[in-house]
Amino acid sequence: MLIIHQKRRRDFLRLGATSLLGAAASATRPAAAEWATPSEDALIGTPGGQRGRFKTIDEALALGVSSGTVAGVVALAADSRGVVYEAAYGRRDLAHPDGVTQDTVFWLLSMTKAITATACMQLVEQGKLSLDQPMGQVLPQLAAPMVSNWSDRIPRYEKATGMPDISESRNGAFATPLEFDPGERWQYGIGMDVVGKIVEAVSGQSLEIYFRENIFEPLGMADTGFLISSAQKQRTATTYARQADGSLKALPFEMPQRPEFFSGGGGLFSTPRDYMAFLRMLLADGTFNGAQILKAQTVASMRTNQIGDLDVTPLKSSAPAWSNDANLFPGMEQKWGLSFDINTRPGPNGRSAGSYTWAGLLNCYYWVDPVKRVTGAIFTQVLPFYDARVVDLYGAFERGLYMGLASL
């Protein structure tokens, strides 16, 4: 084990936060075979507009509910003119009749990262932070981080030392050693939680307050935050876990509401309507509804390769109950921007080369296509991450969107 000094801020921005865990299971969804034909439940919610042009999306989402792929799903998309598609199918909770809507609350988990990166880059624009300055100047505990030879055995390290997992939102998790010297390779880790700590130190505000004042309020994102109200809890989609027989079993899930720190890597909740406002800001190069959140050149840098000759590598799961292995673009060279995965060639479902994307643990996904000027997102609350059936549904949504837009 060796000690290294002056770790750069860029090295932390290039890494994302670890997968976040949930709690024990309770109610059960019927097996998929019992939902093999379309039913009323497939039509609960708010179907999208322009039915003919996007009919294939509507059919895919409805089938996703009736087949038992999801309990409920919300999908929406926008181009440079505005929202071009929005639809919601299924139920917020299978034990209750209420359908999912654009205002249903979802836990974002790692879709939080893009918002934390946005906050960080605001501070860079203001000259309060530099991507290349030694971060020990901001957080003294970063002056001499440890590099461990435990490599991919961090869960064993945590167990052996009694160190809390980052998902617990306890400060002791930041004592986790680095797995390798920054710059050696790309690795998904707790970097964006460290970035959140840096934003708080530089701004003098908690992430809850900084995000609200500098991102959420300007964008009109009234239903996004870390601390969820009683009213918002009533609108939250229930999380379901895929069982071995393909059925869905409900489990209670909530990020810590009395955290020792706000998780910049995965602590936010939001609604599809709110998050689309954020994505439209990125699509419009930093400005939405007259509010400039970032400069255009800053957004361009965030969607540009920041890891040089290194490549984004497949995510290997250490907890199959919470995440499958994941590779967003199998067989394709992938790069990493400032919190985004970048596909270097056209995607299989329509997006352009140079599009950027990420996802949340509960099978929420988004992408921004700066070439065709399109952004889309799909929201579910299903474990484990990268569920094959939800990924197929996401692909059908993307294909249907580009096909529909091509017919304009």
Residue pairs with C-beta under 8 A, 6 or more apart in sequence:
1 146
1 147
1 148
1 149
1 177
2 146
2 147
3 144
3 145
3 146
3 147
4 144
4 145
4 147
4 178
4 181
5 134
5 136
5 143
5 144
6 134
6 136
6 143
7 134
7 135
7 136
7 142
7 145
7 178
7 182
8 131
8 132
8 133
8 134
8 135
8 182
9 129
9 130
9 131
9 132
9 133
9 135
9 138
9 195
9 198
10 131
10 132
10 306
11 182
11 183
11 191
12 135
12 191
12 192
12 194
12 195
12 198
13 117
13 120
13 131
13 191
13 192
13 195
13 306
13 338
13 339
14 186
14 191
14 306
14 307
14 336
14 338
15 186
15 187
15 188
15 189
15 190
15 191
15 192
16 110
16 113
16 188
16 189
16 191
16 192
16 265
16 339
16 358
17 110
17 112
17 113
17 166
17 189
17 190
17 191
17 192
17 193
17 263
17 264
17 265
17 266
18 165
18 166
18 167
18 188
18 189
18 190
18 265
19 109
19 110
19 167
19 317
19 319
19 322
19 323
19 361
19 385
20 109
20 110
20 166
20 167
20 255
20 263
20 266
20 361
21 165
21 167
21 319
21 322
22 239
22 251
22 252
22 253
22 322
22 383
23 251
23 252
23 253
23 254
24 251
24 252
25 241
25 249
25 250
25 251
26 249
26 250
26 251
26 252
27 94
27 95
27 249
27 250
28 247
28 248
28 249
28 250
29 68
29 71
29 94
29 240
29 247
29 248
29 249
29 250
30 68
30 247
31 68
31 245
31 246
31 247
32 67
32 68
32 69
32 246
32 247
33 68
34 68
35 41
35 65
35 66
35 67
35 68
36 66
36 67
37 66
38 62
38 63
38 66
39 66
41 65
41 66
41 90
41 91
42 62
42 63
42 65
42 66
42 89
42 90
43 62
43 89
44 72
44 89
44 90
44 91
44 97
44 99
44 100
45 72
45 74
45 87
45 88
45 89
45 90
45 99
45 100
45 101
46 86
46 87
46 88
46 99
46 101
46 102
47 58
47 87
47 88
47 89
48 54
48 57
48 58
48 75
48 76
48 85
48 86
48 87
49 85
49 86
50 84
50 85
50 404
51 58
53 404
53 407
53 408
54 85
54 87
54 400
54 401
54 404
56 396
56 399
56 400
56 403
56 404
57 75
57 85
57 87
57 396
57 397
57 400
57 401
57 404
58 87
60 393
60 396
60 397
60 400
61 73
61 75
61 87
61 89
61 393
61 397
62 89
63 69
64 70
64 73
64 89
64 90
64 389
64 390
64 393
65 71
65 72
65 73
65 89
65 90
68 246
68 247
68 248
69 389
69 390
69 392
69 393
70 90
70 240
70 248
70 380
70 382
70 390
70 393
71 90
71 91
71 92
71 93
71 94
71 237
71 238
71 240
71 248
71 381
72 88
72 89
72 90
72 91
72 92
72 99
72 100
72 104
72 237
72 380
73 88
73 89
73 90
73 100
73 378
73 379
73 380
73 393
74 86
74 87
74 88
74 100
74 101
74 102
74 104
74 106
74 272
74 378
74 379
75 85
75 86
75 87
75 88
75 272
75 376
75 377
75 378
75 379
75 397
76 83
76 85
76 86
76 87
76 102
76 272
76 273
76 276
76 376
76 377
77 83
77 84
77 85
77 86
77 374
77 375
77 376
77 377
77 401
78 84
78 276
78 279
78 280
78 283
78 374
78 375
78 376
79 283
79 372
79 373
79 374
79 375
79 405
80 283
80 284
80 373
83 276
84 401
84 404
84 405
85 376
85 401
85 404
86 102
86 272
88 99
88 100
88 101
88 102
88 104
88 272
89 99
89 100
90 99
90 100
91 97
91 98
91 99
91 100
92 98
92 99
92 100
92 104
92 235
92 236
92 237
92 238
93 237
93 238
93 250
94 238
94 248
94 250
95 238
95 250
100 237
102 271
102 272
102 273
103 223
103 235
103 271
103 272
103 273
104 235
104 236
104 237
104 271
104 272
104 379
105 223
105 228
105 232
105 233
105 235
105 236
105 237
105 269
105 270
105 271
106 236
106 237
106 269
106 270
106 271
106 272
106 360
106 362
106 364
106 379
106 381
107 236
107 239
107 253
107 254
107 255
107 268
107 269
107 360
107 362
107 381
108 266
108 268
108 269
108 270
108 275
108 360
108 364
109 266
109 360
109 361
109 362
109 364
110 265
110 266
110 358
110 359
110 360
110 361
111 268
111 270
111 275
111 358
111 359
111 360
111 364
111 366
112 192
112 263
112 264
112 265
112 266
112 267
112 268
112 360
113 192
113 264
113 265
113 266
113 339
113 358
114 278
114 282
114 339
114 340
114 358
115 211
115 215
115 268
115 278
116 192
116 195
116 196
116 199
116 207
116 264
116 265
116 339
117 192
117 195
117 302
117 338
117 339
118 215
118 278
118 293
118 294
118 302
119 199
119 203
119 207
119 210
119 211
119 214
119 215
119 264
120 129
120 195
120 198
120 199
120 338
121 294
121 298
121 301
121 302
121 338
122 214
122 293
122 294
123 129
123 199
123 202
123 203
124 130
124 131
124 298
125 294
125 295
125 298
128 202
128 203
129 138
129 198
129 202
134 142
134 143
135 142
135 194
135 198
136 142
136 143
136 144
138 198
138 201
138 202
139 194
139 197
139 198
139 201
141 174
142 194
145 177
145 178
146 177
146 178
147 177
147 178
147 179
147 180
147 181
148 157
148 177
148 178
148 179
150 156
150 157
150 177
150 179
151 179
151 180
152 179
152 316
152 318
154 176
154 179
155 165
155 318
155 319
157 163
157 176
157 177
158 164
158 165
158 176
163 172
163 173
163 175
163 176
164 170
164 172
164 173
165 173
166 173
166 176
166 190
166 193
166 263
166 265
167 266
168 256
169 255
169 256
169 259
169 260
169 261
169 262
169 263
169 267
170 259
170 260
170 261
171 260
171 261
173 190
173 193
174 190
174 193
174 194
174 197
176 190
179 187
179 189
180 187
185 310
185 313
186 307
186 310
186 311
186 312
186 313
186 336
187 313
188 315
190 265
191 265
192 264
192 265
192 266
192 339
193 261
193 263
193 264
193 265
193 266
194 264
195 264
196 207
196 261
196 262
196 263
196 264
196 265
197 261
197 264
199 207
199 210
199 264
200 206
200 207
200 210
200 262
203 210
205 213
206 262
207 226
207 262
207 264
207 267
208 225
208 226
208 227
208 262
211 224
211 225
211 268
212 225
214 293
215 221
215 278
215 293
216 222
216 224
216 225
216 274
218 291
218 293
219 274
219 277
219 278
219 281
219 288
219 289
219 291
219 293
220 274
220 277
220 289
221 270
221 274
221 275
221 277
221 278
222 274
223 232
223 269
223 270
223 271
223 273
223 274
224 268
224 269
224 270
224 271
224 274
224 275
225 268
225 269
226 255
226 259
226 262
226 263
226 267
226 268
226 269
227 257
228 236
228 254
228 257
228 269
232 269
235 271
236 269
237 379
237 380
237 381
238 250
238 381
239 250
239 251
239 252
239 253
239 362
239 381
239 382
239 383
240 248
240 249
240 250
240 251
240 381
240 382
240 383
241 248
241 249
241 250
241 251
241 321
241 382
241 383
241 384
242 248
242 382
242 383
242 384
242 387
242 389
243 249
246 389
248 382
251 383
253 362
253 381
255 263
255 266
255 267
255 269
256 267
259 267
266 360
266 361
272 377
272 379
275 366
275 377
275 379
276 375
276 377
277 288
277 289
279 366
279 368
279 375
279 377
280 288
280 375
281 287
281 288
281 291
281 293
281 294
282 299
282 368
282 375
283 368
283 370
283 373
283 374
283 375
285 294
285 296
285 299
285 300
286 292
286 293
286 294
286 295
286 296
286 298
286 299
287 293
294 302
301 337
301 338
302 337
302 338
302 339
302 340
302 356
303 337
303 340
303 342
303 354
303 356
303 368
303 370
304 337
304 342
305 335
305 336
305 337
305 342
306 335
306 336
306 337
306 338
307 335
307 336
310 336
311 333
311 334
311 335
312 334
312 335
312 336
312 341
312 342
314 325
314 326
314 327
314 330
315 323
315 325
315 326
315 327
315 386
316 325
317 323
317 324
317 325
317 326
317 384
320 384
321 383
321 384
322 361
322 383
322 384
322 385
323 361
323 384
323 385
323 386
324 384
324 385
324 386
324 387
324 388
325 386
326 385
326 386
328 334
328 341
328 343
328 357
328 359
329 341
329 343
329 345
329 347
332 343
332 344
332 345
333 344
333 345
334 341
334 342
334 343
334 344
335 341
335 342
335 344
336 342
337 356
339 358
340 356
340 357
340 358
341 356
341 357
341 358
342 354
342 355
342 356
342 357
343 351
343 353
343 354
343 355
343 357
344 353
344 354
345 353
346 352
346 353
347 355
347 398
348 395
349 395
349 398
349 399
349 402
350 398
350 399
350 401
350 402
350 403
351 357
351 367
351 369
351 372
351 374
351 398
351 402
352 369
352 370
352 371
352 372
353 371
354 370
354 371
355 367
355 368
355 369
355 370
355 371
356 367
356 368
356 370
357 365
357 366
357 367
357 368
358 365
358 366
359 365
359 366
359 385
359 386
361 383
361 385
362 380
362 381
362 382
362 383
362 385
363 380
363 381
363 382
363 383
363 385
363 386
363 387
363 390
363 391
364 377
364 378
364 379
364 380
364 381
365 377
365 378
365 394
366 375
366 376
366 377
366 378
367 375
367 376
367 377
367 398
368 374
368 375
369 375
372 402
372 405
374 401
374 402
374 405
376 397
376 398
376 401
378 393
378 394
378 397
380 390
382 390
